[in-house]
Each structure stands twice: as C-alpha cells, then as structure tokens.
Amino acid sequence: MIYDFVMSLISIYSWTLVIYILMSWFPGARESSIGRFLGSICEPYLEVFRRIIPPIGMLDISPIVAIFVLNFFIRTGVNVLFSWIVW
C-alpha cells in the first residue's frame, strides 16, 4: 500500500515536470498562476541538473536528463528500497 502511494506520487511529479517543460513552448505560460505554482514545485529539482549540464546553444537538455533520472529511480531505486524494507 505504501509502495503504491509512493509510486503514484512519483508518477504525478513526473507528469508535473513534463507539463512544466511543455509550458516553456507557450509565451507567458510560466508567468501564469499555474506556471508559477508548477515552477515552485519543479524548479528546485531541475536546478540541480541545470548546474551540472550547461545548455547547448539554445537547447537545454537538463530537463530531459532530469526526467530520465526520475524514471530510473522509479524503476530501480524505489523497487530496491521497498524490497529491502519488506525483506
């Protein structure tokens, strides 16, 4: 039950990241109240990757890496953690 709850939270956060990233394609979307709210949730996580991975010209690939790391954590880290706790 706890495992399902944690997986649901991580999945929701992953979709929140995708929505926030897609909002960058629309002018003024991030300045809206929803955009600011999503920014307050997503930017702390994305900022870690932006410090490590510089933009390539006009392309910022750090959000792609951030989503990849989150999905990797979902597939391995959470499963290992919960199998260790249950065992």
Secondary structure as UniProt FT lines:
FT   HELIX           2..23
FT   TURN            24..25
FT   TURN            27..28
FT   TURN            30..31
FT   HELIX           33..52
FT   TURN            57..58
FT   HELIX           62..72
FT   HELIX           73..77
FT   HELIX           78..86
//
